[in-house]
């Protein structure tokens, strides 16, 4: 019988978690905060127990978040101190430069700033509270929720959509009339220009 390695689950302080991306969509963070507030004590506990944060254990035993950055930020803003994490892989013994090569090659990092520009891993924020807002990530999240594209397993798929929308929807419109910006984003998402993006569900060849 082959040996299967059990995931390592532990409790970690949110403030000690290390992001692997530079931005979040703050509107999406606010939505998660609202949903958290709508829950009561026991439901909040169940939510924390059922939403383990996947992390990579890196050099100096740091926990690098590879998903659920928005949830971590929302919980932090709501005063939650600790979360359960699941250690996907232990790379704590790997030398720093090799660690980041591994993170990059496995699509476990997304070091792009709020303008969609690629940065060095050294520019990644050190804490969840240092993540900055990318309005286009909020727009991409909202677009998925209204059916503009399907949920996909491609790493950082919403950021790929955010970059697509960045060139097609004016930032001023997102700030001043988000609903109108979303309507425009939906039109763009249905176009064949977006056919290469993960989760694309535009018109069929007969349409």
N, C-alpha and C positions, 0 to 999 in steps of 0.2 A: 504493500500500500504506500503510495507517495506521501511524503510529509508535506502538510499544508501549514504555513506559518500564520498563526493567529494575529490579527491586528492589535497593535498596542494602543490602548485607550488610557488617557490620563486627563487630569484637570490642570489647566494652565490659565494664568491671569491674562485677560485680554490685552492689557497694556504691555505684556511681554511678547505678544505675537508679532512676527515680522512679516510685513506685506511683501508680495511678489509682483505687485502692480503699483502704479503711481496714482491712479485716479479711481474714483467711483462716481456714479450718478447720484447726486445728493437728493434728487426727487425720489429716487428708488429707495434710498436710505430712509427718507421721511415716511414712505409708505410702509416700510417694515417697522418703523417706530410706532406708527398708528396701530398696526395689527398687534404689536406687542402690548400696547396700552389697553387694547380691547379685551385682552385675556386677563383672567384672574389668577390668583396664586398657584393653584394646582395645575392649571393649564399652562402657565408659564414654565413651571417645573418640567412638565412633560415635553414642552417645546425644546427646552434646553437639553433634555435627555435624548431627544430624537434627532437633533440637528448637530451631530458631531462635526467639528471643523477638521477637514483633511489637511495635514501638515507634513512637511519634510523636516526631519531632524538634521540640522546642519552643523557646521563648525561651532565650537564652543557651546554645544547643546542648545542652540537657538531653534525655535519652532517657526518655520516658514509656511505661511498660509498659502494654499494653492487653489482654494475655492471659498465661497461664502464671505468675501471681503465686505459686501454690503451688510450682511447680517451682523458680522462682528462690529462694524462701525455703528449700526443701529443699537445693538445691545450696549455698547460702550456709552453712547449718548444717553441711554436710559439708565445708566448707573450700574449695569451688571458688571461684576468684577471678574468672574471666572466662567470659563466654558470648557466643555469636554472636547478633546481633540483626538483624532485617530492618526497615528503615525503611519503614513503610507510607505515611507522608506527612510531608513536610518543612514544618512550620509555624514554623520558627525565626525567620522575618522578621515574624511576626504579633505585634502588641502584646498584652501579657499578658491583659488583660480579654477581648479578642476571641478569643485562643487558647482560653480556658476556655469561652467561649460555643460555639465550634466543637466542643470536646471533649464538651460536654454535649449539643449538638444531634445529634451523631453517635453517641451512646451509647458513648463512649470513656472514660467515667468513672463511678464509682459511689461517691459520697461519703456512705455510710451507715455509722454506727458499729455497735458490737457489740450495741446495743439496737435496731437497725433504724431509727434516727433520722437524718433527712437533715441533713447538715452543709454548711458552706461548703467550696469547693475549697481554701481556705487551711488547713483542718484536715487535709488529706491528709498522710499521713506522708511524710517526706523521703527515707527509705531503706527498702529491703526488710525490714531487720531491725526496723523500727518498726511493721510490721503486727501487729495484735493479734488474739487468738483470738475467733472467733464460733462457739460450739459448735453453733449451728443450721446454720452452713455445713458443718460436718463431718457433721451428721446428713443434710443434703440430699445431700451427695456420696455418702454410704453408701446412701441411699435410691435414688439413680440406679443405683448398681452392682448392687443386688439387683432391679432392674426396676421400681422404684416409678414412675419416669417415664423417658421416652426422651431421649437426648441430642438437644439442639436448638440451632439456630444463633442463637436469640434471645440478644442480649448479656446477660451476667450472669444467665442463666436459673436457675442454682443458688441465687443470692441471692433470686430471687423465690420459689422453693420454701422457702428458709430463713425468709423472712418469713411465709409461710403456716403453716409448722410452729411458728413462735414463739408463735402464738396458740393452739396446740392441744396441744403437748407441754411438760410442765413441765421447766424447766431442771434441777431437782434430779434428775429421772429420767435425764436425759442424762448427768449427772455420775456417778451412782451405779450405773446399770444401762443401759448404752448399748444392749445387745441388746434389752431390753424396750422402750426408747424407739424403737428402729428398728421393732419390731413395730407399735407404735402409729402411727408415722409412715406405715407402709405402708397401714394401714387408712384413715388420713386421705387419703392420696394416691389411693386407689381410689374415694373418695367423689365425688359430683357437685359438692361444694363446691369441688373443685380443678379443675373442668373448664376454667376460664379460663387455667390455667397452661400454659406451654410444655412440650410433651412429655407432656402428660397421656395416660395409657393406662388409664383406668378401665373400668368395665363398659360393654358395648355396650348399645344401647337395649333389646335383648331380655332382658337379664339383670336 
